[in-house]
Amino acid sequence: MKVALSAADEFVAPYISEMLGDSLVAIPDEALEDSNALDALLTPCSALIHINSRPVDTSVARDDRGAIAIMREKARPILDAVDRHGSLHTIIIGTLRVHPQWEPGEDYYGLDSTLAPRDVAAEGQLWIEENAIERAETERPVSVIRASNVQGVPLSGPPGNGILHRWAFESQMGWINVPGDGSQVKDMVHVQDLVRVVDSVLRDPPPTRESFAVGSGKAIPMSDLSQLFAERTGCEIELNQSDREEVWGVVDAWFLEERCGFRPSISLEEMIEEAFDAANH
């Protein structure tokens, strides 16, 4: 089974590439401008994974109005090529920034959750997801996977990705900047566990279409999480920092286990240890 990978980033995509091994068919950005070249690359493939979290041009900020145009421009050739392909399972990996801000006590991340983009790039993400879902057919199923607070170290090495890594670095300077007032909760998942879910979905496509969130199914208040760092390093806790870039809430772990047989293999404690190890290198 050959699997195409498009819009590759520097964090999640290398782990997916490593998981796919010889099955990987990389789709370079320049192929998007040549439909014949794109069709040739997709011909041997039974699935396509599209990274859909931000503009391919990383110099464009998430809040730049040009971000949505760039994301549409890069995704449209992929969506059209899938339509031309006889049979292809499309997996779109994005973030939970398409959900509205979560409030404690509310239902969240269930199958009926409302979608509301948090910034311009999230608008682009949702446009791509909705267009792919609308085109889904039995021969061309679509899986939309939205990841919650992915942590880990890029295969190319530190610095790491996610708030745990940011705090491990900040704590060396004597403080950590805590977004929000400390009452909000986060559900964090390691990049290797996210890739395990992708692998499971590759092996078991949906009948036609599906969309779901990936997380650990466990949430920790930011006040408790920051206290762990303070106890370990003696750092000061600076509350009420901007939370515009943050995703709050907890993922429906029951659905993940039913759909993918998934339970996280890397705990929060292990993710914290990894973050400190990376910060010290």
Buried (B, 14 or more C-beta within 10 A) or exposed (E): EBBBBBBBBEBBBBBBBEBBEEBBBEBEEEBBEEEEBBBEBBEEBBBBBBBBBBBBBEEBBBEBEBBBBBBBBBBBBBBBBBEEBEEBBBBBBBBBBBBBBBEEEEEBBEEEBEBEBBBBBBBBBBBBBBBBBEBBEEEBBBBBBBBBBBBBBBEEEBBBBBBBBBBBBBBEEEBBBBBBEBEBBBBBBBBBBBBBBBBBBBEEBBEEBBBBBBBBBBBBBBBEBBEBBBEEBEBEBEBEEEBEEBBBBBBBBEBBEEBBEBEBEBEBEEBBEBBBEBBEE
